[in-house]
Amino acid sequence: MGLPDEHIHPHATGAAEKTVAQHEQPQDLIFYAGWFCPFVQRSWVALEEKGIPYQYKEVNPYKKEKHFLDINPKGLVPALEYKGKALYESLVICEFLEEAYPEHQPHLLPADPYERAIVRLQIDHISKALIPAFFRALQAQEKDTQEADLQDMYKALRQLAEKVKGPYFLGEQFSLVDVAIAPWAVRDYVLAEHRGYKREDVGSGWKEWAEKLETRDSVVRTSSDKVHYEEIYGRYLRDEAQSEAAKATRAGTVIP
């Protein structure tokens, strides 16, 4: 008997399904993805933003095929094959796309070295403070724990939002900070419906930024219908999910 998470909807739906259909032909770059995964959506948004040719391949990370494990021993999505060479980790992939396809615009990293460093610092904050708090609030079963985790999430978001120049993090330029956080703006409705989360409670800036992120064309094109997200995130809400992120959250360890 397999894990419950094996029985996910097998492919993207809605706008994301249309995007997948446009990327079925072989290319030098193969993108191994799970339509439901926020980490996948980061890399997918970067591909769509930059208009890089790629072939989309759906992977069920709970039923890993040998070839996928050969190119990515961690067995996690997203992953790339680029001219026969493998690469994984969502933010590493995003930076790789910047460097491997310099002719494709927009650039997601600013040209100025100091501004690039600021972008990387904020992405580090998203990875270490915001995302862990999101998953803790999602999986917590006790009301007081949920509230404490929400407060941690609000604090992490507040620290980001106060630096937003608007409409995106760096101003008009859509950057890797926006890419890094956009999938969680798409999914924060789950916390709103089940954990009492409100964008307005973060304070000035986040609600407006989140609305710009979730309606960005590249984000819309890589998002599936909510009804299928609900099936997946219901397992997190019951603390039954068996993803590596869920297991790390449950154990109080770093999300891989």
C-alpha positions in Angstrom: 0.0 0.0 0.0 1.5 3.3 -1.1 1.6 6.7 0.6 -1.6 8.7 0.4 0.3 11.5 -1.3 0.9 9.2 -4.3 -2.7 9.7 -5.3 -2.5 13.3 -6.4 -4.2 14.7 -9.4 -1.9 13.6 -12.2 -1.4 16.8 -14.1 -1.8 20.6 -14.1 -5.2 22.1 -14.6 -6.6 25.5 -15.6 -4.1 28.0 -17.0 -1.2 25.8 -16.0 -2.5 22.9 -18.1 -2.5 25.2 -21.1 1.1 26.2 -20.4 2.1 22.6 -20.2 0.5 21.9 -23.6 2.7 24.6 -25.1 5.9 22.9 -23.8 5.6 19.2 -24.9 8.2 19.2 -27.6 11.8 18.2 -27.0 14.2 21.0 -26.1 17.8 21.3 -24.9 16.3 22.1 -21.4 13.9 19.6 -19.8 12.0 20.8 -16.8 10.9 18.1 -14.3 8.0 19.5 -12.3 5.2 18.7 -10.0 2.3 21.0 -10.9 1.2 21.5 -7.2 4.6 22.3 -5.7 5.4 25.9 -4.7 9.1 25.3 -5.1 8.5 24.1 -8.7 6.4 27.2 -9.4 9.3 29.4 -8.6 11.5 27.9 -11.4 8.5 27.7 -13.7 7.7 31.4 -13.3 11.3 32.2 -14.1 11.2 30.1 -17.3 7.9 31.8 -18.3 9.1 35.3 -17.5 12.3 34.9 -19.6 10.6 33.0 -22.5 13.2 30.2 -22.4 12.4 27.2 -24.6 11.8 24.1 -22.4 10.1 20.8 -22.4 7.8 20.2 -19.4 7.8 16.7 -17.8 5.4 16.0 -14.9 6.8 14.0 -12.1 5.0 12.4 -9.1 7.7 12.9 -6.5 6.1 10.1 -4.3 6.6 7.6 -7.2 10.1 8.3 -8.4 11.2 6.7 -11.6 14.8 5.5 -12.0 15.8 8.2 -14.6 14.5 11.0 -12.4 16.5 9.6 -9.4 19.6 9.2 -11.6 19.6 12.9 -12.4 18.4 14.0 -9.0 19.4 11.7 -6.1 17.3 13.8 -3.7 14.2 12.9 -5.6 12.8 16.4 -5.3 11.2 18.6 -7.9 12.0 20.9 -9.5 14.9 19.5 -11.5 16.5 20.3 -14.9 18.3 18.5 -17.6 20.3 20.9 -19.6 22.1 19.5 -22.6 22.3 16.2 -20.7 23.5 17.7 -17.4 21.3 17.6 -14.3 20.5 20.4 -11.9 18.1 20.9 -9.0 17.0 23.2 -6.2 14.5 25.9 -7.2 16.5 29.0 -6.5 19.7 27.5 -7.9 17.8 26.8 -11.0 16.5 30.4 -11.2 20.0 31.8 -11.0 21.2 29.3 -13.5 18.6 30.4 -16.0 19.8 34.0 -15.5 23.4 33.0 -16.3 22.8 30.3 -19.0 20.3 32.5 -21.0 21.6 36.1 -20.6 19.9 37.1 -23.9 16.5 36.3 -22.5 14.8 39.1 -20.6 13.6 40.4 -18.3 16.6 39.9 -16.0 15.5 38.7 -12.6 18.7 39.9 -10.8 19.7 43.6 -10.9 22.9 44.6 -12.7 24.3 46.5 -9.7 26.3 44.1 -7.4 25.0 45.7 -4.2 21.4 45.4 -5.3 22.0 41.8 -6.2 23.3 41.2 -2.7 20.2 42.8 -1.3 18.0 40.5 -3.4 19.9 37.5 -2.2 19.6 38.6 1.5 15.8 38.9 1.1 15.5 35.6 -0.6 17.5 34.1 2.3 15.0 35.7 4.7 12.1 34.1 2.7 13.7 30.7 2.9 14.7 30.8 6.6 11.8 32.8 8.2 8.7 33.0 6.0 8.4 29.6 4.4 9.0 27.6 7.7 6.4 29.7 9.5 3.9 29.1 6.6 4.3 25.4 6.9 4.2 25.4 10.7 1.0 27.3 10.7 -0.4 25.0 8.0 0.4 21.8 9.9 -0.1 22.9 13.5 -3.1 21.2 15.1 -3.5 23.2 18.4 -5.1 26.6 18.2 -2.5 28.4 20.3 0.3 26.9 18.2 -1.4 28.0 15.0 -1.7 31.5 16.3 2.0 31.7 17.4 3.1 30.4 14.0 0.9 32.9 12.2 2.5 35.7 14.3 5.9 34.4 13.1 4.7 34.5 9.6 3.3 38.0 10.0 6.6 39.2 11.4 8.6 37.7 8.5 6.2 39.2 5.9 6.3 42.6 7.7 10.1 42.7 7.5 9.9 42.1 3.7 6.9 44.4 3.0 8.5 47.4 4.6 11.3 47.2 2.0 9.0 46.9 -1.0 9.4 49.8 -3.4 6.2 48.9 -5.3 4.6 47.6 -7.3 7.2 44.8 -7.0 10.0 44.4 -4.5 12.5 46.5 -6.5 9.9 48.8 -8.0 8.8 48.3 -11.6 11.3 45.5 -12.1 10.0 42.0 -11.4 12.9 40.3 -9.6 14.0 37.1 -8.0 12.6 38.2 -4.7 9.1 38.4 -6.3 9.7 34.9 -7.9 10.8 33.5 -4.5 7.7 34.5 -2.7 5.0 34.5 -5.4 3.9 30.8 -4.9 3.1 31.5 -1.3 1.0 34.5 -2.2 -0.9 32.1 -4.5 -1.4 29.7 -1.6 -2.0 31.9 1.4 -5.7 31.6 0.9 -5.4 28.2 2.5 -4.3 29.8 5.7 -7.0 32.5 5.3 -9.7 29.8 5.1 -8.4 27.5 7.8 -6.1 29.4 10.1 -7.5 32.9 10.5 -4.7 34.5 8.4 -5.4 37.9 6.9 -3.1 39.8 4.6 -4.3 43.0 6.1 -2.9 41.9 9.5 0.6 42.0 8.2 0.5 45.7 7.9 1.2 48.2 5.1 2.5 46.9 1.8 1.9 43.1 1.8 -1.7 43.0 0.6 -0.9 45.2 -2.4 2.3 43.4 -3.2 0.6 39.9 -2.9 -2.2 41.0 -5.2 0.3 42.1 -7.8 2.2 38.8 -7.5 -0.8 36.5 -7.8 -2.1 38.3 -10.9 1.3 38.5 -12.7 0.9 36.8 -16.0 3.7 34.3 -15.5 2.3 33.4 -12.1 -1.2 32.9 -13.4 0.1 30.7 -16.3 1.8 28.4 -13.8 -1.1 28.1 -11.4 -3.6 25.3 -11.4 -7.3 25.3 -10.3 -7.8 25.8 -6.6 -10.0 22.7 -6.2 -6.9 20.5 -6.8 -4.7 22.4 -4.4 -7.3 21.9 -1.8 -6.9 18.1 -2.0 -3.1 18.5 -1.4 -3.2 21.1 1.3 -6.0 19.3 3.2 -3.3 16.7 4.0 -1.1 19.5 5.4 -4.0 20.9 7.4 -4.5 17.5 9.0 -0.7 17.1 9.4 -0.8 13.9 7.3 1.3 15.1 4.3 4.4 13.1 3.5 6.4 15.6 1.5 9.9 16.4 2.5 8.8 19.9 3.5 6.0 18.4 5.7 8.3 15.9 7.3 10.9 18.5 8.0 8.3 20.8 9.5 7.0 18.0 11.7 10.5 17.2 12.9 11.5 20.9 13.4 14.4 20.6 11.0 15.4 22.7 7.9 13.1 22.3 4.9 15.2 20.7 2.2 
